[in-house]
Amino acid sequence: MLLKGFVLRPADRPKSRNPWAWIPSLYLAEGIPYALVTSVSVVLYKLLHVPNRQIAFYTSLLGLPWVLKPLWSPVVGLVKTRRLWIWTMQLAAAAGFIAVVCSLPLGNVLLWTVPIFLVVALASASHDIAADGFYMLANSEGEQSFFSGVRNTFYRLAMICIQGPLLVLAGTLQKHSGNTTLAWQIAIAIPAAGMALLAAYHWLILPSPEKDKAGETGAGLSRNFMAAFEDFLQKPNVALMILFLLSYRLGEALLLKMVQPFLLDPRADGGLGLEADQVGWVYGTIGIAALLVGGIAGGVLISRRGLRACLWPMVIIMHAPDAVFVYLSSAQPHSLGLIGSCIAIEQFGYGFGFSAYMLYMIYIARGNHKTAHYAICTGFMALGVMLPGMCSGWLQEHIGYQHFFLCVLFATIPGFIMTALVPLDRDFGKRTAPVNPS
């Protein structure tokens, strides 16, 4: 009877609920498929002996749903409720992971898994739209502000769990069983079960706010989005802004898909010859933790001094640590502590500098249609990572790791150039000191 009530009488669900009951779990569910599709898949393909050029191309192509996400975001508002979208997309991600588990023994891993991962990516991007919209509908402005840090923390926690402990588990199982396919079947079954459990939990726990209605703004929503896109293109200096979004992370975009293959490749091939579980520790755990700390430090600095005063130091601190990979590829050190320290330095710098990038997207989105404009910015952000990533494996295979990492350093130059050219108000991002009532 209880289940019947939940299934057949959604109107009886509470219109509000303590945000602590669902916000942390909602953003865990947002981070899990993204981390597995965009990052852990790279290690999976590498251990199944897929060439670097194909790894980089196909795993970068999997980012396409996030590039196009702003274009179908109106559909989420027009068709059914965001609450139902959240639940459905979580189940879709769980089903996709199960399909990957079943397809791994079939051979020709790219043929079977890339389309499945692409469906999971589509579900994940749709879930992002629904979850972020639901977050705003179900919480007051004060709650939205208070829980913004909670959202980011649990999203990053999901990233750490999937890129760290899950990867360590897969590597450990592979060592003990000697069966790579079986090890990854077991490992991927865990987030599949996790997403299914989160879907069941959210079906029961998520509130049903009155504003969460299907087709709330009717067909006008699509027209409003097109109007917002036209308004975006009419912003002053919009071409410079778009070039900044595409070029600021160009070096990192090249680097992103080749870090894990570099760590895993044999030393004879120019890599560091690490095991999968070691990569899970140094890159998926230590590296992501350093990334999170860097992002927090960058946000604190900007709030004190403003984005304009911090932008040049942040772009330097973001890109200069890429040089650690030039050192690692030439020295090929054996010390796991040294390798982990280099990864931590690079990831801290990336997180530190990326906070400036995120805030600049908010700067671009100011004015009318700020939500739609921010979504458009995230599409350009994803495009700026996807396109360089698709060719990074081909480039690495042709020139080797040492020269590839030198190319990464040269690829940071456009980011410096655009940093010098983009418009930016002097005090934007600086936290205003509260007025003393006395």
Buried (B, 14 or more C-beta within 10 A) or exposed (E): EEEEEEEEEEEEBEEEBEBEEBBBBBBBBBBBBBBBBBBBBBBBBBBBEBBBBBBBBBBBBBBBBBBBBBEBBBBBBBEBBBBBBBBBBBBBBBBBBBBBBEBBEEEEBBEBBBEBBBBBBBBBBBBBBBBBBBBBBBBEEEBBEEBEEBBBBBBBBBBBBBBBBBBBBBBBBBEEEEEBBBBBBBBBBBBBEBBBBBBBBBBEBBBBBEEBBEEBEEEEBBEBBEBBBEBBEEBEEEEEBBBBBBBBBBBBBBBBBBBBBBBBBEEEEBBBBBBBBBBBBBBBBBBBBBBBBBBBBBBEBBBEBBBBBBBEBBBBBBBBBBBBBBEBBEEBEEEEEBBBBBBBBBBBBBBBBBBBBBBBBBBBBEEEBEEBBBBBBBBBBBBBBBBBBBBBBBBBBEEEBBBBBBBBBEBBEBBBEBBEEBEBEEEBBBEEEEEEEE
